[in-house]
Amino acid sequence: MFPTVKSICLLVCLISTILLTSIGFAQDESKPPNIIWLMAEDMGPDLECNGMAGVKTPNLNQMAREGAIYNRAYCTNPICSPNRSAMMVGMHQTIINAHHHRSNRDVPLAAPYKPITSYLRDSGYNCLLGHSLVMGGGRKTDCNFKHTPTGEYDGVEKFGLFDKKADFTPEDQPFFSQIQLQVAHRGDWWKDVRKNSSHPVALQEIQLPKYFADSPEIRYDWAAYLDTVEYMDNEVGLLMQNLKNQGLAENTIVIFIADNGRCNLRGKGYLQEPGIHVPMIIWAPGRVEARTIVDELVCTTDISATVLKLAGAEIPDYMTSKPLMGVDEVQYRDYVRSARDIWDEIDECSRSVTTDRFKYIKNHMPGVPWATDQAYLEINRPALHVMRRLMREGNLTDVQMTFFKDEKPIEELYDLEKDAEELDNLTLDPEYAPVLLKLRALENQWQADNTDLGLADLGKRKPEVGLASEVARAGVKANEPELWERLEAGELMKTNQWMKRYAQSPKKKKKAGAK
Ligand SMILES: [Ca+2]
């Protein structure tokens, strides 16, 4: 979708078309800046300033207008914890053994790897987690190595990522504050966000990608998603106002980024664009020229080195992350390499290379279909059920049926310039043979130059079983079939409550029993 995104963005945001190869660093470097990292959950580049139809995001539009918007930011993994782990260390998750979702929580990071907050603290920064102005307090960490949200860190006996869970204040300067914006993550609040919105996104204004069936249920679900994006934009506005009210705006840099793509078909969990292409804005008046638009490829892990550079902290030699600011000339990437491995009960292994124009995907487990039988997907994606029904009725187009094929191709190749929605796999097109060879070679070269523990453990993996989502799905099907029927009819439901009814964690059950 990016050619449209780019052109609309130019109109909406009136951003300069100058493509900068370096980004200035004019401020007084003697006073280290505060850095705020706003981490949105589960969203694609679906802001108004990205060109998304139907959504209004005035606060992020303003951040983009006053700073730099990155139109080609890509995750190294399309799911929360592997990508968050990669960003926390500044390394691809397959190198640091953090590639499987929710894995290795008892395994310390191997030396020499450390979380970036360790280096920031060494440089005198106070590292803060969360903010009381955002939904849930914004305190998620979710990294696939041994860690605690707060406390000291030595990587051996102490594993604290942040100093404290607290709002930023002038007394904390210089501070690094990471704030999670969870609202776009699917949850029971989606329906309430839409119900309570004074300007719910109009169903007729949204534009669905071609691979979605255009049904009222899917439109409603898409609009509800955009309502959460608007809610999040309002939270960003509150935080920016709080920053200004405390007199901190002048020496604070704000980075906005998402942890993975939107939670819908081909999104979260997939290496196609909706899974790994995320929004990114850096607001740094005096350091970044207003109305900067960057069309070069960047990787979400590049934020890690950028933060260290801005803080004047050491960037460790091992880091593959590249700073996007504070250097004479930014070294943009020729390609971003991403990977998908275990997610809950689904064992999966695929790898991708995204260049300025093309996307190559290697599916190492082609027998695992895109629409695989995963409880989390079934519970959280109304479109999945609606499209299965439409397929049974013979009412899906070929493009829409692709997602429901029994197998994935071993390789995929897309021309993103001509086919932004990745509908036309070009691997068998002779015209694109040289491109296929080139991108395949890039993936092989990446493997030769780096470590991929996700390929090393292939065939010996143990996906999680007995998960809350699986137990809840079984519980609802057995005990409340009418609820499951409503879900299958495409209703956006409050399914988190199902976990409480049927899949209490052992810890909570023990507590309840003790009472
Ligand atoms: Ca996420």
Boltz pocket constraint, residues with backbone or C-beta under 6 A from the ligand:
constraints:
  - pocket:
      binder: B
      contacts: [[A, 40], [A, 41], [A, 42], [A, 79], [A, 80], [A, 185], [A, 259], [A, 260]]
      max_distance: 6.0
